[in-house]
């Protein structure tokens, strides 16, 4: 069974109008278990797989998420395009809570997370100058505007370790760098999706002004949840509108990201590593 479209978000994202749930898949991968079983269904006739990033009940902190297993699981299901939705803090006055931002750049401020499939005897270096699939982001952005969401195309997402929110000094530092939104999850997904040759774009759903804004209270969990719940309805509408427009045949570079990335002599790759990564690199090691 091939499922072309993957959706990553909270469990509320797949409680949406137009989704016909077919089954759940609990997968094991060479990198361990994903965050949750994959919910497989159809949106207006298009087969999709949903994954709750933090697990149902929101029980996994950002640093504990098994990003490699999550993305590898989508690859096992045949997914070629992922749309991600997550909460984010605004670093600009003009980006208001409940706005939707489609960032196209990342800054990495994480420290404790595996974020590559390579290693253990195989070296690979993907091109990551443009970490988001522009075609998918464009389709999702157009869908967002059609459903009436206040939308911002492009921007810089700084990914922090968490689970603590930023200090005021950090928040102001990121603003001085030209950052647009701040979050804790999307960068590792984007890196691993590119290594898996999966198109990836993200909806950053603004929930707060981080702690830099002098006229707004510092970010709290209650505030984040309040605005996140308001954003979920928009995210559901955006996903439904976008899914049917995503291309079945891809012309972007995401589909061949590993074509010139592997540096290791195939004869030198350990058999165990070759087997572990066969789904990703097998076609390049013949």
Backbone torsions as a table, in degrees:
resi	resn	phi	psi	omega
1	UNK	NA	127.5	177.9
2	UNK	-107.2	130.1	178.7
3	UNK	-120.1	107.0	-169.7
4	UNK	-73.3	-28.7	-170.8
5	UNK	-116.5	130.2	174.5
6	UNK	-112.8	143.5	179.0
7	UNK	-126.2	126.1	176.5
8	UNK	-113.5	131.5	178.2
9	UNK	-176.9	-158.0	173.3
10	UNK	-81.7	165.0	-177.6
11	UNK	-63.2	-25.2	178.6
12	UNK	-67.4	-18.6	-176.0
13	UNK	-66.3	-31.7	-177.7
14	UNK	-93.5	8.0	171.9
15	UNK	-92.9	65.4	-168.5
16	UNK	-124.8	151.2	176.4
17	UNK	-64.7	136.8	177.4
18	UNK	93.8	-7.4	178.9
19	UNK	-94.1	126.5	172.9
20	UNK	-104.4	108.7	179.7
21	UNK	-76.5	129.6	-177.4
22	UNK	-103.3	-48.8	-175.6
23	UNK	-166.8	170.7	172.5
24	UNK	-111.4	145.6	175.0
25	UNK	-122.5	116.1	172.0
26	UNK	-96.8	112.7	-172.1
27	UNK	-109.3	148.6	166.3
28	UNK	-110.6	139.8	-179.0
29	UNK	-125.0	168.0	174.4
30	UNK	-61.2	-11.8	-178.4
31	UNK	-110.2	14.4	179.0
32	UNK	101.9	-164.7	-176.4
33	UNK	-89.9	139.5	172.1
34	UNK	-65.2	173.2	-176.4
35	UNK	-60.4	-28.8	-172.7
36	UNK	-165.5	164.5	169.6
37	UNK	-60.8	150.2	176.7
38	UNK	-83.7	130.4	176.0
39	UNK	-91.4	114.0	-177.3
40	UNK	-102.2	133.0	179.9
41	UNK	-160.5	-166.5	178.7
42	UNK	-129.6	136.6	172.1
43	UNK	-114.3	109.9	-179.6
44	UNK	50.3	42.6	175.6
45	UNK	88.5	-4.9	179.7
46	UNK	-98.8	127.0	-179.5
47	UNK	-74.8	130.0	-178.2
48	UNK	-135.5	159.4	174.0
49	UNK	-128.7	124.7	178.1
50	UNK	-100.5	143.6	173.7
51	UNK	-133.8	129.4	174.6
52	UNK	-81.1	111.9	-171.6
53	UNK	-58.8	-42.5	-177.4
54	UNK	-99.0	9.2	-176.0
55	UNK	79.6	149.4	177.9
56	UNK	-61.7	133.5	-173.7
57	UNK	90.0	0.7	177.3
58	UNK	51.5	68.8	-172.5
59	UNK	-113.9	1.7	-177.1
60	UNK	-120.0	121.9	179.0
61	UNK	-73.1	160.8	-176.3
62	UNK	-53.8	-39.6	-178.4
63	UNK	-71.3	-20.2	-179.1
64	UNK	-91.9	-10.9	-179.2
65	UNK	-61.1	133.3	177.7
66	UNK	-87.8	80.2	-174.9
67	UNK	-61.1	-38.8	-179.2
68	UNK	-63.7	-45.2	178.9
69	UNK	-64.5	-39.8	-179.7
70	UNK	-59.8	-48.1	-178.1
71	UNK	-72.7	-40.1	178.6
72	UNK	-62.1	-37.3	177.6
73	UNK	-61.3	-41.5	175.6
74	UNK	-61.0	-40.5	179.2
75	UNK	-62.4	-39.7	177.5
76	UNK	-60.8	-33.2	-179.3
77	UNK	-80.8	-6.9	-180.0
78	UNK	92.3	10.4	-178.0
79	UNK	-66.4	134.2	175.3
80	UNK	-115.1	-8.9	-179.5
81	UNK	-142.4	131.6	177.8
82	UNK	-120.1	131.2	167.6
83	UNK	-109.5	126.0	-178.5
84	UNK	-111.0	144.2	174.8
85	UNK	-130.8	133.6	-179.3
86	UNK	-156.8	160.0	176.5
87	UNK	-72.9	149.8	178.2
88	UNK	-150.4	152.7	174.4
89	UNK	-94.8	144.6	178.8
90	UNK	-85.6	136.6	176.6
91	UNK	-110.0	9.5	-178.9
92	UNK	-135.8	143.5	-179.9
93	UNK	-55.7	-36.1	-173.4
94	UNK	-83.1	-3.7	177.4
95	UNK	-103.1	103.1	-170.5
96	UNK	-94.3	154.1	171.6
97	UNK	-52.8	137.6	-173.8
98	UNK	82.6	-5.4	170.9
99	UNK	-67.5	156.2	174.9
100	UNK	-114.1	125.8	179.4
101	UNK	-114.4	137.5	176.4
102	UNK	-110.8	81.0	-176.4
103	UNK	-64.2	149.5	177.6
104	UNK	-122.7	3.5	176.7
105	UNK	-139.7	156.2	179.7
106	UNK	-131.4	151.3	164.9
107	UNK	-122.8	131.8	-174.6
108	UNK	-97.0	116.7	173.9
109	UNK	-121.7	25.2	176.9
110	UNK	-90.6	165.4	-174.0
111	UNK	-137.6	-22.5	-166.2
112	UNK	-123.5	26.0	-168.7
113	UNK	-123.4	126.4	168.4
114	UNK	-62.4	129.2	-176.5
115	UNK	-139.0	27.3	173.9
116	UNK	-146.7	149.6	173.4
117	UNK	-84.3	-12.8	-174.6
118	UNK	-85.2	168.3	-175.3
119	UNK	118.4	-179.2	179.6
120	UNK	56.4	43.1	174.3
121	UNK	102.0	0.0	176.5
122	UNK	-135.7	130.8	-178.3
123	UNK	-111.3	130.4	176.6
124	UNK	-141.3	139.8	179.7
125	UNK	-129.6	102.6	178.6
126	UNK	-80.1	155.9	169.1
127	UNK	-78.2	128.2	-174.9
128	UNK	-134.7	21.7	-179.9
129	UNK	-60.0	-37.4	178.1
130	UNK	-119.2	91.2	-167.5
131	UNK	-77.1	-11.0	-178.7
132	UNK	-109.8	143.0	174.3
133	UNK	-73.5	112.1	-175.7
134	UNK	-61.8	-35.3	-178.5
135	UNK	-67.4	-43.7	179.9
136	UNK	-67.0	-42.9	178.9
137	UNK	-61.7	-38.6	179.5
138	UNK	-64.7	-42.7	179.2
139	UNK	-64.8	-44.8	-179.1
140	UNK	-67.1	-38.2	178.3
141	UNK	-63.8	-41.8	177.3
142	UNK	-63.5	-40.2	177.6
143	UNK	-63.2	-39.2	179.8
144	UNK	-62.5	-43.2	179.5
145	UNK	-66.4	-36.3	-179.2
146	UNK	-66.0	-32.8	-179.7
147	UNK	-87.0	1.8	173.5
148	UNK	92.5	12.4	178.7
149	UNK	-78.5	142.3	173.1
150	UNK	-74.7	118.3	-163.7
151	UNK	-124.7	143.7	175.4
152	UNK	-128.1	120.6	-179.5
153	UNK	-91.6	126.2	179.7
154	UNK	85.1	171.3	178.9
155	UNK	133.6	170.0	-176.8
156	UNK	-107.3	127.7	178.2
157	UNK	-108.6	119.5	173.6
158	UNK	-94.4	125.2	-177.7
159	UNK	-100.8	115.5	-177.2
160	UNK	-105.9	162.0	-174.9
161	UNK	-69.2	-45.7	-175.1
162	UNK	67.3	-168.8	1.7
163	UNK	-77.4	-4.2	177.3
164	UNK	-70.0	148.3	170.9
165	UNK	-75.9	170.8	-174.1
166	UNK	-69.3	154.9	163.9
167	UNK	-76.1	163.2	178.8
168	UNK	-63.2	-37.0	178.7
169	UNK	-63.4	-42.7	178.0
170	UNK	-63.7	-45.5	-178.6
171	UNK	-58.3	-45.0	178.8
172	UNK	-68.8	-33.7	175.5
173	UNK	-61.4	-47.4	-179.0
174	UNK	-63.1	-37.4	176.5
175	UNK	-62.1	-37.0	179.4
176	UNK	-67.4	-20.7	177.6
177	UNK	-83.9	-6.1	-178.1
178	UNK	86.4	19.7	179.7
179	UNK	-69.5	144.1	179.7
180	UNK	-100.2	-42.9	-179.8
181	UNK	-139.4	158.3	180.0
182	UNK	-127.5	137.6	178.9
183	UNK	-153.9	-174.3	-173.1
184	UNK	-127.0	5.4	-169.0
185	UNK	-134.2	-29.1	-160.4
186	UNK	-77.5	-25.3	-174.5
187	UNK	-64.2	-46.1	-179.6
188	UNK	-62.6	-37.9	176.8
189	UNK	-60.8	-44.1	-178.3
190	UNK	-64.8	-43.6	179.7
191	UNK	-61.3	-47.9	-175.6
192	UNK	-72.1	-34.9	175.3
193	UNK	-62.0	-40.7	178.7
194	UNK	-64.0	-43.4	177.8
195	UNK	-63.8	-29.0	178.8
196	UNK	-87.7	3.2	-179.7
197	UNK	60.2	38.4	176.1
198	UNK	-108.5	132.0	174.4
199	UNK	-66.5	141.3	-175.9
200	UNK	-142.0	134.6	170.5
201	UNK	-145.0	154.5	-175.3
202	UNK	-129.9	142.9	170.4
203	UNK	-98.5	110.4	175.3
204	UNK	-91.1	111.6	-174.8
205	UNK	-94.8	111.3	-173.2
206	UNK	-71.1	126.9	-178.7
207	UNK	-116.4	-14.5	-172.9
208	UNK	-168.4	175.6	176.2
209	UNK	-102.8	30.9	-175.7
210	UNK	52.0	-137.6	-179.9
211	UNK	-124.3	9.7	-176.0
212	UNK	-79.8	-24.9	-168.3
213	UNK	-78.3	120.0	-175.1
214	UNK	-70.1	-21.8	-178.3
215	UNK	-95.8	2.7	-179.3
216	UNK	-124.5	146.9	177.4
217	UNK	-63.1	152.2	174.8
218	UNK	-59.4	150.6	-175.6
219	UNK	-61.7	135.9	175.3
220	UNK	-129.9	160.6	179.2
221	UNK	-61.2	-42.0	-179.5
222	UNK	-59.6	-41.9	180.0
223	UNK	-66.1	-43.7	178.9
224	UNK	-59.3	-47.4	-177.5
225	UNK	-63.8	-40.1	179.7
226	UNK	-58.5	-49.6	-178.6
227	UNK	-75.3	-30.8	177.4
228	UNK	-63.3	-41.5	178.4
229	UNK	-62.7	-36.9	177.0
230	UNK	-67.3	-34.2	-178.2
231	UNK	-75.0	-27.4	-174.5
232	UNK	-58.8	-41.3	-179.5
233	UNK	-60.9	-44.3	176.6
234	UNK	-62.5	-43.1	-179.2
235	UNK	-61.4	-41.0	177.3
236	UNK	-59.7	-44.4	-179.6
237	UNK	-65.9	-40.0	-179.3
238	UNK	-64.5	-47.6	-179.6
239	UNK	-59.4	-46.0	-179.0
240	UNK	-61.6	-42.5	-178.6
241	UNK	-69.3	-32.4	-174.2
242	UNK	-82.8	-35.0	-170.6
243	UNK	-55.6	-44.5	-177.2
244	UNK	-70.5	-13.8	-178.2
245	UNK	-99.0	-10.2	-178.8
246	UNK	-67.2	136.1	-174.6
247	UNK	-66.7	141.4	175.5
248	UNK	-79.3	-36.5	176.5
249	UNK	-108.3	124.3	-173.8
250	UNK	-95.5	137.0	176.5
251	UNK	-111.4	0.9	-177.7
252	UNK	-81.4	170.4	-178.4
253	UNK	-78.2	-12.6	-180.0
254	UNK	-57.5	-36.3	-174.2
255	UNK	-68.6	-15.0	-180.0
256	UNK	-130.8	34.6	-174.2
257	UNK	-62.9	-25.9	-177.9
258	UNK	-95.3	1.0	-173.4
259	UNK	-56.3	-36.5	-179.2
260	UNK	-126.1	24.1	-173.8
261	UNK	-95.7	-24.7	-172.5
262	UNK	-87.7	121.9	-176.9
263	UNK	-98.7	-20.2	-173.3
264	UNK	-73.8	136.5	172.3
265	UNK	-58.4	121.3	-177.9
266	UNK	-52.4	-32.4	-179.1
267	UNK	-69.9	-17.6	-178.3
268	UNK	-95.2	-6.0	-177.6
269	UNK	-77.4	124.9	179.3
270	UNK	-58.0	143.8	-177.6
271	UNK	-57.8	-39.1	-179.2
272	UNK	-63.8	-42.4	178.7
273	UNK	-68.3	-40.9	177.7
274	UNK	-58.7	-42.9	179.5
275	UNK	-66.9	-42.7	-178.0
276	UNK	-60.8	-37.6	-175.6
277	UNK	-105.1	14.4	-175.5
278	UNK	-55.7	-39.7	-179.1
279	UNK	-61.4	-32.4	-176.8
280	UNK	-90.9	-42.3	-169.4
281	UNK	-116.5	-3.8	-174.6
282	UNK	-53.3	-40.6	-176.6
283	UNK	-68.9	-17.5	179.8
284	UNK	-97.9	-1.6	-175.3
285	UNK	-113.3	14.8	-179.1
286	UNK	-75.6	NA	NA
